[in-house]
Amino acid sequence: MAFDQPASSDSSDRLIFSEELAPARSAASSETNANVGSPWKILLVDDEPAIHQATKVALKFFTFEGRPLRFLSAYSAKEAEQHIQNHPDVVLILLDVIMETHDAGLRVAQYIRQTLENKTVRIVLCTGQPGQVPEESVVLDYDINDYKTKLELTQKKLFTTLVSSLRAYRDLLALEQSKTALSQLNTRLKQLNQSLEKRVAARTQTLTQEVKEREKAQEALKLHIHALTHDLRNPVTGMTSVLQSLIEKDAIGNPPTIEIPERVLTRMKKGCDRQLSMINALLETYDIEIWGVKLRQEPFDFEPFMAEILETWQPNFEKKRVSLNLHMPSSLPLVNGDRTHLWRVFENLFDNAIKYNPPEITLSLYIDQASQPDSHQTDDDSQPSRPSQAFIHCTLCDDGIGIPAAQSAVIFQRYQRGQSTSPTRGLGLGLYVCRRIIEAHGGTIGLNSPIKNHPDALTPQGDHARQGSEFWFTLPAAPAP
C-alpha cells in the first residue's frame, strides 16, 4: 500500500491506494509473540475523513512490543486540542497543517508544546502543500519530531515512521520515569541526610552533656576525696603530735614526763571514734553494693520502738534546742522489719536534720497507716477481691533552710553531702544506706523540699530564710494473724 498524490487540485489532500501490500506486519518478530497490553494511542488530525480511514486500514494489524494501536480522530484544530487534553497519554500525532486555516496544525503543535507543556508526545507533520510550510523553520520553531509530505508517505514510510516514533516515545517515557525515580531518590537521600544530621547533632549533644556530667562528677569526686582525706587525717595528725611529745627525750636522754589534759584525751577519743565511723560506713557501703542489705525481720510494735528512739535522741535535741512533735495514732498494725536497720534510718534522718540546719528548728514526725491496692487485683467480678496491702507511712518535717532542687534529685545517691552548719561533715552515705534499707523492706523513700504540707511544722525562727524539708518512707505492715 502506498499513498499517492493525484495531480488534480480538488483532491490535493486526498490519499488513495496506489498499490496493495500485505497487511502491515508487526514491528519486530520477537514482539509479535508478546502479550497484548494496553493499546498505543495514535491521534489522527486531518480535515479529510478519507485520510483517517486509509490510515486506519493500513495500520490495522500493526503491533509494537505486543501492543496494538488505538486511533483517535480529530477533524479540526479545536477537536485536536480537546483530544489531547482528554488523552494526555497519546504517544503519536499525525498532524495535518492546513485545515480550517493555513496554520491550524501549527497552532495545535504550539498549544501542545507550550500551553500543555507536553514534551513527550511525538508529532509528525503531514502536509500536501510543502511549499507553503517550510520544513526547516517548522521543525525548529514548533518542536516537530518529523516532517512528511503526503506524497512520500507510503505504507513502508508510515511503518518506519510509526516504529521510530513509538520507540522514541517509549525511551522518553522511560527517561522521564528514571528522572522521577531519581528525583524521589534524591529527595529520600536528602531526608535521610537531614535525619542523619539531626541524629548526629542529637548524639553530639548527648555526648557533650555526658562529658559535662562526667567532668562534674569527677570534680565532685575530687572534692569528696579531698574532704574525706581531710576528715580522716585530722584525728591522726592530732594524735601524732601528742604521741611525738611523749616519746621525745630531753638533752640527757631521759623521756619527758608530761600531763595530758582530759579534754585532749576526750578530743582524741572523739576523733578516733569519728574516724572509725567513717571507715565502717565505707566498708558497710561496699558490703551493701556487693551483698545487699541483710535483714532479720520480725513483727514488732512501732509505738514502743519509736519511744525508745526518741528517748535516746533527746539529749541531742536538747543540745541543739530542737523541738520535736510526734503525731502517731494509738493503734498501728505491726511492722515486719529489722529493728536494727530501721533504727539506723531514723538516726540518719534525725542526724541530718540537726547537722544541716541551724539550731532551734522544729521537727514534726508523722506516723500513720496507709493502704495500697494489691497489684494483682483485677476488675473481673468472677475473681475474689484481695485486700489492699497495709503500709506504715513515716514523714519527718523540719522548718529549716531546705534542700536545693538540684541536690534533691540525687540526695539518695552515694557521696552526696549537703551544706552543713556543723563543723563536722559526713561522707554522704547516710541517705544512700537509708534508701537501700527501706527498699530491702519492700518500701519506698523520698524527699519533698520545700514542703507544702503540715503547716504546723513550719515555724520560722531567726533571721535566716527557711523553706523546710520533708523526708518520707513507707514500710509494709505485717500480715494480720
Disulfide bonds with the S-S distance in Angstrom:
none
